[in-house]
Amino acid sequence: MGTGVPPREPHPGGCGAGEAWDLVIRPHTGWFDLHLADLWRYRDLLWMFVRRDFVSVYKQTILGPLWFIIQPLFTTVVFTIIFSGVAKIPTDGMPAMLFYLAGTTPWNYFATCLTKTSNTFVANAGIFGKVYFPRLVVPLSVVVSNVIQFAIQFALFLGFLAYYLVTGAAIAPHWGLLMVLTPVLILLMAAQGLGVGIIVSALTTKYRDFTFLIGFGIQLAMYATPVIYPSSAIPGKWRWVIQMNPMTAPIESFRALFLGGPIPWSGLGLSAAVTAVLLLLGVLIFNKVEKSFMDTV
């Protein structure tokens, strides 16, 4: 049969004369043999995983994607009653509902990306042990599919923002920066969640304790991030501790961008630098562990 494709020369490592290979799989030889170009070649598989991740979670639920709205809405109401109404934690003069939504919306995206990517090797051991594809496709699909969840919750936040703007609330969004800085913040949070998540996923192949640690670790990390309180409420001598958290600047920038206030540019620069290190370290460790994880999972 004619295929229209010229005959290929046999690969030097072939098993027989005249045998040609469409794909040659070789062992990784070093830390920096990342083969990131494979991610583009397997982009169709990436989108299949994205669809699977999104559909499978709510396929047999009654409310489906509405849970993306119900969860942050109820969380915000509880935060407003407990932290603003009972504990009297200040919100820098901003409406409490908007203040907490502006904190929980980006935090939920980061936390979900971290939690789901941290279980990559253990949850997908059956697939990884049967067929070859770039393993990094799986955590990347989690980050991309969670953008859909973030978009739904972001639309909820924008709805409340529009209401408070119409009613004349004391908020002053940075209109000139909205279209430019918002995608940057989303990318920054996604990269942090991916970087930390794949580091944890590599560690869980040998130490399953991290599976239990990540659950309450995320909850503790939220209280170390200005999600339910502004940085101005922290005593001066301890404020540097909060500022060293790489998620502090993205959360504060998101809130300032839509509700008003100074954007912490220096903090964003520090957060971007830490994120780049975490992501590079995560990819290197992930790449190293994927070669032998089947022996330990």
Number of C-alpha atoms within 10 A of each C-alpha: 3 5 6 6 6 7 9 11 11 14 15 10 10 12 10 10 10 12 13 17 12 6 6 9 6 6 7 14 9 10 12 11 12 17 10 11 9 14 17 12 12 13 13 11 17 23 16 11 20 22 15 15 18 19 14 10 11 14 12 9 11 9 11 12 17 14 16 17 17 14 11 19 20 11 13 23 14 15 21 23 14 13 17 19 13 10 11 11 16 17 20 14 10 15 17 22 21 22 25 28 28 27 23 25 26 23 22 17 22 25 22 21 29 29 23 19 26 27 22 22 27 19 14 12 14 11 12 17 10 8 7 9 15 20 18 20 19 19 27 22 24 26 25 19 21 22 19 16 20 21 14 18 26 17 13 18 23 16 12 14 22 11 12 16 15 9 9 9 14 12 18 13 16 17 11 9 11 13 10 10 15 16 11 13 19 18 14 21 27 25 23 26 27 29 26 21 29 31 22 27 29 25 21 22 23 14 13 14 10 18 18 10 11 18 12 11 12 16 11 11 14 19 12 17 24 25 24 24 20 19 19 12 13 14 9 10 7 9 13 12 12 17 18 15 17 22 29 23 26 26 24 23 23 21 25 20 22 22 21 17 16 11 17 14 12 10 20 21 13 16 23 22 12 16 23 16 13 21 20 13 16 22 22 18 18 25 23 19 18 17 11 11 20 15 8 10 14
